[in-house]
Amino acid sequence: MVLHFTIAGLTASHGHYENEVNGNNNLQGSIAGAPAKGVIASSYIFIAAYGLTWICEAPTAWIY
């Protein structure tokens, strides 16, 4: 949950609105520089922590 708030805080404070990103109308936000690297790093850490649930808790915990 902390990583979600970290990503949201970085995006809210350093991101800005765009009409489109590289011609893609579906993407309407942009973030660059060190804050963007922070978002990427936080995302990787979140995925790594989430991936551990396959090992530690097993899929039966997800079904429950």
C-alpha positions as CSV (number, residue, x, y, z in Angstrom):
1,M,0.0,0.0,0.0
2,V,2.9,2.3,0.8
3,L,4.2,1.9,-2.8
4,H,0.8,2.8,-4.2
5,F,0.8,6.1,-2.3
6,T,4.5,6.7,-3.3
7,I,3.6,6.4,-7.0
8,A,0.5,8.5,-6.6
9,G,2.3,11.2,-4.7
10,L,5.1,11.4,-7.3
11,T,2.7,11.4,-10.2
12,A,0.4,14.1,-8.5
13,S,3.3,16.4,-7.6
14,H,5.6,16.0,-10.6
15,G,3.3,14.8,-13.5
16,H,1.4,17.1,-15.8
17,Y,-1.5,16.8,-18.2
18,E,-0.9,16.2,-21.9
19,N,-3.5,16.0,-24.7
20,E,-1.6,13.0,-26.1
21,V,1.8,11.3,-25.6
22,N,3.7,10.4,-28.7
23,G,0.5,10.5,-30.8
24,N,-1.4,8.2,-28.4
25,N,-4.7,9.8,-27.3
26,N,-5.2,7.2,-24.5
27,L,-2.2,8.5,-22.6
28,Q,-2.9,11.9,-21.1
29,G,-0.3,12.3,-18.4
30,S,3.5,12.8,-18.5
31,I,6.2,12.6,-15.9
32,A,10.0,13.0,-16.6
33,G,13.3,13.1,-14.8
34,A,14.1,11.7,-11.4
35,P,10.4,11.5,-10.3
36,A,9.8,9.2,-13.3
37,K,12.6,7.0,-12.3
38,G,11.1,6.9,-8.8
39,V,7.8,5.8,-10.2
40,I,9.5,3.0,-12.2
41,A,11.5,1.9,-9.2
42,S,8.5,1.8,-7.0
43,S,6.6,-0.2,-9.6
44,Y,9.4,-2.8,-9.8
45,I,9.5,-3.1,-6.0
46,F,5.7,-3.6,-5.9
47,I,5.8,-6.3,-8.6
48,A,8.7,-8.1,-6.8
49,A,6.8,-8.0,-3.5
50,Y,3.6,-9.2,-5.2
51,G,5.5,-12.0,-6.9
52,L,6.6,-13.4,-3.5
53,T,3.0,-14.3,-2.8
54,W,3.4,-17.1,-5.3
55,I,6.1,-18.6,-3.2
56,C,5.1,-17.7,0.4
57,E,1.4,-18.0,0.4
58,A,0.7,-20.1,-2.6
59,P,-2.3,-19.6,-4.9
60,T,-4.7,-21.1,-2.4
61,A,-4.4,-17.9,-0.3
62,W,-5.6,-16.0,-3.4
63,I,-8.6,-18.3,-3.9
64,Y,-9.6,-17.9,-0.2
